[in-house]
Amino acid sequence: MTFNQGSRLDTSRVQTGGRGGGGGRGVMVGGGLILTIVLGLLFGQPMLGGLDNAVNQGNYSEYSTGSGNAAQAQDELAQKCQTGADANQHTDCRVVATANSLDAMWATYLPESTGVQYNMPGLVLFSGSEYSPCGTASSATGPFYCPSNQTVYLDDSFFATLQTDFGAQGGPLAEEYVVAHEFAHHIQYQLGYLGSAASSRQGSDSGAVRVELQADCYAGLWANRASSDDFTGAVVLNDITEDDLRAAMSTAASIGDDHIQQTTSGRVNPEAFTHGTSEQRMAWFMNGYRTGDIGQCDTFNATDLDDPGSIR
């Protein structure tokens, strides 16, 4: 899904690193869509938890070496990412544009549908490593949401990892889906769902899986509403094509628990699931996309996670 070339981007809501704290005071959600899951599968670590023991803390972000570097990086991002045309050409600009679109959509739709006012999450783009209150983020962890400071952390090299290591097709909507999924965790934080992930962390019917599938559904909901004629915002998206959907579904499939387990260990262990199967992730994204209705994303009242139509 591409952006209208004349759309104006707002980079002021994005931090280019340098916004950290100490590690270990929070719990990451959605973190390590791939590699942290792999670490957990291999070493028995919980899928949701501090990052301190999962990543190398000695490799610091280029943006964290001082306020001057951070300010320079912020200025460079503002110069680079000004229009929808820039978003269609550069991955970091696409992340900015997607965040702008998500902010505009949720600011309108969340209070309309739930009565809850939308509070913008933070968004940190980093390279190398970056401190967060949930631990140290790195390219090895993948994108994640830290509830402690209500911030999404993302190293855009993750998108290349999806393609080279796990066979994702790639493409604009595939990348936008990942950003929308992490923003969805913030919506879940606001609505009070995230505690279910912390209290039931593993298993095919666990709270963690239900949280992740609901986030996939919210991402699909955004794709529906952001590309509809009645959606208005500073960032305008062009209509989603069948190729866009195929690429997004390829990404969803590549980060299913069963696919990752089969790829990394040659076997599938449902008791270790934390994000849902490839088929489930595709199904719930498409459920959100087709319905555009947050009520149809209630995975906690679904009797069969293989069937989004089973919501009671």
C-alpha positions in Angstrom: 0.0 0.0 0.0 1.6 3.2 -1.1 1.1 6.8 0.1 -0.3 9.6 -2.0 2.9 11.4 -3.2 1.6 14.8 -2.0 1.0 13.7 1.6 2.9 15.7 4.2 4.8 13.8 6.8 5.3 14.8 10.4 8.6 13.5 11.7 8.3 15.3 15.1 6.5 12.4 16.6 9.4 10.1 15.9 12.5 9.8 18.1 15.8 8.7 16.4 17.2 7.0 19.5 18.8 8.5 22.5 15.6 8.1 24.6 16.3 5.5 27.1 16.4 4.5 30.7 17.8 1.6 32.6 16.8 -1.9 31.7 14.7 -4.5 33.4 11.8 -2.4 34.8 9.1 -3.5 32.4 7.9 -6.2 30.1 8.1 -6.0 26.4 5.2 -7.0 24.2 5.5 -8.3 20.7 9.2 -7.9 21.0 11.4 -10.1 18.9 8.7 -11.1 16.4 11.3 -13.5 15.2 14.6 -13.6 16.9 13.5 -13.3 20.5 11.0 -16.1 19.9 13.8 -18.2 18.5 15.9 -17.6 21.6 13.0 -18.6 23.7 12.4 -21.7 21.8 16.0 -22.8 22.0 16.7 -21.8 25.6 13.3 -22.0 27.2 13.1 -18.3 28.0 9.7 -16.6 28.2 8.6 -14.9 25.0 7.5 -11.8 26.9 10.0 -10.2 29.3 12.9 -7.9 29.8 15.4 -7.9 27.0 18.5 -7.7 29.1 19.5 -11.4 28.8 18.4 -11.7 25.2 20.6 -9.2 23.5 24.2 -7.8 23.4 24.3 -4.7 25.5 27.7 -3.6 24.4 26.6 -2.3 21.0 25.1 1.1 21.4 23.0 3.1 19.0 24.7 5.6 16.9 22.1 8.0 18.2 22.8 7.4 21.8 26.3 8.8 22.0 25.2 12.4 22.8 22.5 14.9 22.4 24.3 16.5 19.4 24.2 13.2 17.4 20.5 12.7 18.3 19.6 16.2 17.2 21.5 15.8 14.0 19.8 12.5 13.3 16.4 14.1 14.0 17.2 16.9 11.5 18.3 14.5 8.9 15.1 12.5 9.2 13.0 15.7 8.9 14.9 16.6 5.7 14.7 13.2 4.2 11.0 12.4 5.1 8.8 15.2 3.9 6.2 13.8 1.5 4.4 10.6 0.6 6.8 10.2 -2.3 9.6 10.0 0.3 7.6 7.3 2.2 7.2 5.3 -1.0 11.0 5.4 -1.6 12.6 5.1 1.9 11.8 2.5 4.6 12.3 4.9 7.5 10.1 7.5 5.9 7.5 4.8 5.3 7.6 4.1 9.1 7.0 7.8 9.8 4.1 8.0 7.3 2.6 4.8 8.7 2.8 6.2 12.3 1.2 9.4 11.1 -1.7 7.5 9.5 -2.1 5.3 12.6 -2.3 8.3 14.8 -4.9 9.9 12.7 -7.0 6.8 12.4 -6.9 5.8 16.0 -7.5 9.3 17.3 -10.8 9.3 15.5 -11.9 5.6 15.6 -10.8 4.6 19.2 -13.1 7.1 21.0 -15.9 6.5 18.5 -15.8 2.7 19.0 -14.8 2.3 22.7 -15.2 5.7 24.4 -11.5 5.7 25.2 -9.4 8.7 24.0 -6.3 7.8 22.0 -3.0 8.8 23.5 -0.2 8.7 21.0 2.5 6.1 21.8 6.2 7.1 21.5 8.1 5.8 18.5 11.8 5.3 18.5 13.7 4.4 15.3 17.2 3.2 16.1 20.2 1.6 14.6 22.4 -0.9 16.5 21.1 -0.9 20.0 18.9 1.4 22.1 18.0 1.4 25.8 14.3 1.2 26.9 12.7 0.9 30.3 11.9 -2.7 29.2 15.6 -3.5 28.6 18.0 -3.0 25.7 16.6 -3.1 22.3 18.6 -4.2 19.3 18.1 -5.3 15.7 18.2 -8.9 17.1 15.0 -8.4 19.1 12.8 -7.1 16.3 10.2 -4.4 16.8 8.5 -4.3 20.2 6.2 -2.2 22.4 7.3 -1.2 25.9 4.3 -0.5 28.2 6.5 1.2 30.8 6.9 4.3 28.7 4.2 3.4 26.1 6.7 3.4 23.3 7.3 1.4 20.1 10.9 0.5 19.3 11.9 -0.4 15.8 15.1 -1.0 13.8 14.1 -0.9 10.2 16.8 -3.5 9.3 14.2 -6.0 10.7 12.3 -5.9 7.4 15.3 -7.2 5.5 15.7 -10.0 8.1 12.1 -11.1 7.5 12.8 -11.6 3.8 16.3 -13.1 3.9 16.0 -15.4 6.9 12.3 -16.3 7.0 11.1 -16.0 3.4 8.7 -13.0 3.7 7.8 -11.4 0.4 8.3 -7.9 1.6 6.8 -4.7 0.2 5.2 -1.6 1.5 2.0 -3.0 3.1 4.1 -5.8 4.7 6.3 -3.2 6.4 3.3 -1.1 7.4 1.6 -4.2 8.9 4.5 -4.6 11.3 4.3 -1.0 12.4 0.5 -1.2 12.8 0.9 -4.4 14.8 3.2 -2.7 17.3 0.9 0.3 17.6 -1.9 -2.2 18.2 -0.2 -3.2 21.4 -0.5 0.4 22.6 -4.2 0.3 21.9 -4.4 -3.0 23.9 -2.5 -1.2 26.7 -5.1 1.6 26.7 -8.0 -0.9 26.7 -6.5 -3.1 29.4 -5.7 -6.3 27.5 -2.0 -6.5 27.9 -2.1 -8.1 31.3 -3.4 -11.3 29.7 -0.1 -11.7 27.9 1.9 -11.4 31.1 -0.3 -13.8 33.1 -0.4 -16.6 30.4 2.7 -16.5 28.3 2.9 -19.7 26.4 0.7 -22.2 24.7 -1.6 -22.4 21.7 -4.6 -21.0 23.7 -2.6 -18.7 25.9 -3.3 -15.1 26.7 0.0 -14.2 24.9 -1.3 -15.7 21.7 -4.7 -14.0 22.0 -3.0 -10.7 22.5 -0.8 -11.1 19.4 -3.7 -12.3 17.2 -5.8 -9.3 18.4 -2.9 -7.0 17.5 -2.9 -8.6 14.0 -6.6 -7.9 13.7 -6.2 -4.3 14.8 -3.5 -3.9 12.1 -5.9 -5.2 9.5 -8.6 -2.8 10.9 -6.2 0.1 10.3 -5.5 -1.1 6.7 -9.2 -1.1 6.1 -10.0 2.3 7.5 -6.8 4.1 6.4 -7.5 3.3 2.8 -11.2 4.0 2.8 -12.8 7.0 1.3 -14.3 8.2 4.6 -10.9 8.3 6.3 -9.3 11.7 6.5 -5.8 12.5 7.8 -2.6 14.4 6.9 -1.3 11.2 5.3 -3.3 9.7 2.5 -2.9 6.1 1.4 -3.7 4.7 -2.0 -6.0 1.8 -2.4 -4.7 -1.6 -1.3 -4.1 -4.0 -4.2 -4.2 -7.8 -4.2 -0.4 -7.8 -4.5 -0.2 -5.6 -1.3 -2.4 -8.1 0.5 -0.4 -11.1 -0.7 2.8 -9.4 0.6 1.3 -8.6 4.0 0.0 -12.2 4.3 3.4 -13.5 3.4 4.9 -11.5 6.3 2.2 -12.7 8.7 2.9 -16.3 7.7 6.6 -15.9 8.1 6.3 -14.9 11.7 3.8 -17.6 12.7 5.1 -19.7 15.6 4.8 -22.9 13.6 6.8 -21.5 10.7 9.5 -20.1 12.9 9.8 -23.3 14.9 9.9 -25.5 11.8 12.5 -23.2 10.2 14.8 -23.0 13.2 14.4 -26.4 14.9 12.7 -28.7 12.4 9.8 -29.4 14.7 6.6 -27.7 16.0 5.8 -27.4 19.7 2.4 -25.8 20.3 3.1 -25.6 24.0 5.7 -23.0 23.3 3.5 -20.8 21.0 3.4 -17.1 21.9 2.2 -15.4 18.7 -0.1 -17.9 17.0 0.3 -20.0 13.9 0.8 -18.6 10.4 -2.7 -19.4 9.4 -4.1 -17.8 12.5 -2.1 -14.6 12.0 -3.3 -14.3 8.4 -6.9 -15.0 9.4 -7.1 -12.4 12.1 -5.4 -9.7 10.0 -7.9 -10.4 7.2 -10.8 -10.4 9.7 -9.8 -6.9 10.8 -9.3 -5.8 7.2 -12.6 -7.2 5.9 -14.8 -5.9 8.8 -13.1 -2.7 9.9 -14.7 -3.4 13.2 -12.8 -3.5 16.5 -15.6 -5.7 18.0 -14.6 -8.4 15.5 -11.1 -8.5 17.0 -12.1 -9.8 20.4 -9.8 -12.8 20.5 -10.5 -13.2 24.2 -14.1 -14.2 23.5 -13.2 -16.4 20.5 -13.9 -20.1 21.2 -11.7 -21.2 18.3 -8.6 -19.1 17.4 -8.5 -20.8 14.0 -11.9 -19.2 13.3 -12.3 -15.5 13.8 -16.0 -16.0 13.3 -16.2 -17.9 16.6 -16.4 -14.8 18.8 -19.2 -15.2 21.3 
